[in-house]
Amino acid sequence: MGSFRRTYNFAAGPATLPQEVLERARAGLADWQDLGYSLLEAPFTGDEFKALMETTQQQIRTALALPDHYHVLFLQGGASAQFSLIPLNLLPPTATAGYVETGHWSTRAFEEGQRYGPAQVIASSRDSGFDRIPPVSQWALSEHLHYCHITPNETANGVQFQSDPDCGSVPLIADMTSEFLSRPIDIKRYGMIYAGAQKNLGPTGLVIVIVREDLLGGARPETPTVFNYQLQIAQQSRINTPLMFAVYLTHLMLVWLEEQGGLKTVQAHNISQSQSVYRLIDEDDFFHCPVIPEHRSVMNVCFSIRATQLTQRFLAEASARGLVNLAGHSQAGGLRASLYNAQPDDAVSALTSFMNDFRRRYG
Ligand SMILES: Cc1ncc(COP(=O)(O)O)c(C=O)c1O
């Protein structure tokens, strides 16, 4: 199969996937593991699919250096479903959950979390327009919090934690949807992490949940069986038909990640790509990044043109050059270039070269 790419895609997710992964997935679609039928036609109870799930789980364990007391689950409903499923599984009805509000997605998690108990915002950067991460020293962490929820990378606002925070004895839960497997993490800082797969792993709908053993055991009776962490752990995420194709693509993405050199290598690569765009933005006053330099996202570069009337022209001209999906999130506006693991260097050079040219012509 020759290159089918006619565009450089900067979408925030679903997002660019490596061409070689798509080609491998195509082969599995036609005839999976020489079974003579497609993966889409394979029984989820068959040995082949069970082995695929086991391998994929092991790949995640290896990539993140997960100790045995963390469980890995493949669930459905995307990351948003977890906003409700976390309290249903982990929060007694009268206990308080703490939320750090740093942008659109942490706000969504908090709003949903409030439906299940006395949720509390324990730190927020709302007043400064979500332009930074509030320092841990200023979070209202207290022993009475059952857990503390964070969104380490805010996809819509382009703000990212620069390290894994230490919350002491309060279990930390992180929505890593838009930074999952883009950098090594210090897993012992977390009680639970979860991530929708449609950024660095590919397929929508699948959410990977990694949860520490000691947090389990208190699911509310009304928790749906298929979303009960403990019951799904006991059944290897196969209480009902799993998202088979999504798990398969995740497996292929993890193979590809390993071929790239693993998390440290992709992290360095991701930082270098985002820096080249931020450098250009900071060169003068034509473009503007609202996030303070220390907390800018490596994954989602959010920016604007100060002369806002030029935004639509920028998008139209970019698109004519094959640079697509650069509009900012609907709530945040402006522009956004998403640079997940699979974004090729050529795409970033084409973008910076276009931005330079646009600035020269309209600046
Ligand atoms: C950080 C973050 N959390 C949650 C979500 C919601 O994911 P889903 O659409 O899979 O529910 C997104 C989607 O972009 C996201 O970026």
The ligand as an ORCA input file, in Angstrom:
! r2SCAN-3c Opt
* xyz 0 1
  C      -8.812     15.046     28.856
  C     -10.051     14.465     28.286
  N     -10.905     13.821     29.098
  C     -12.034     13.280     28.624
  C     -12.367     13.348     27.300
  C     -13.658     12.733     26.827
  O     -13.387     11.559     26.171
  P     -14.564     10.659     25.560
  O     -15.091     11.416     24.393
  O     -13.836      9.414     25.197
  O     -15.577     10.463     26.595
  C     -11.507     14.007     26.403
  C     -11.839     14.086     24.975
  O     -11.230     14.778     24.205
  C     -10.324     14.571     26.913
  O      -9.474     15.191     26.109
*
